[in-house]
Amino acid sequence: MKKVYDLTAKVGEYTTKDGAKKSRWQNVGSVMMADDGSHFVLLARWFNPAGVPDPQGRDQVLLSCFRPDEAKAGGGAREAGKAHDESKRNAYQREDNIPF
């Protein structure tokens, strides 16, 4: 069994210091290749497609595929990891603001 792609969902955008808009990605699973050459998808159990932002009112959720080696080269999959780390960090910050 071999991982062929990371599956990612676009969960937002941000602006860099120089004013460029960048997409924020969340890794939600993988496309795998079995020993016989067939492909299958592994989705994270926590992934709920209904939670993906939908600014254009579509009926479908778009998932993008990035090769795992693109993360090392600075591709979109790296941004997915950053978004996940940042969302965890923000969750901890929110918990710190409990007024008791």
Phi, psi and omega in degrees: 000138183220138175283127181259318181219152164269134175265129182228151175242138176283122185246002178164187178222160174214163180248131179283172180300330180272008175090001179282140177271134179234152177272147176254123185247149175236125177287126183240359180166198183214151167259125184246155174244125179283169180300333180273004178093353178285158181247151174210165184248135171248119177254143175297138182298331182281347186289123177240108182303334180294340181273356180283129179306143183226073184291343183256003176068035181279159176272348182246162174252127180269123174247134179259151178251129174235136176294139181304329181288345177291334178297322179288331183269002178090023180280192184298329181296328177296319178297327178299315179297320178298317180297319180295313179299318182293321180294322177295318180297317180295324178297318179294321179297319179297321180294330180291341183268016179292128188280021178225000000 
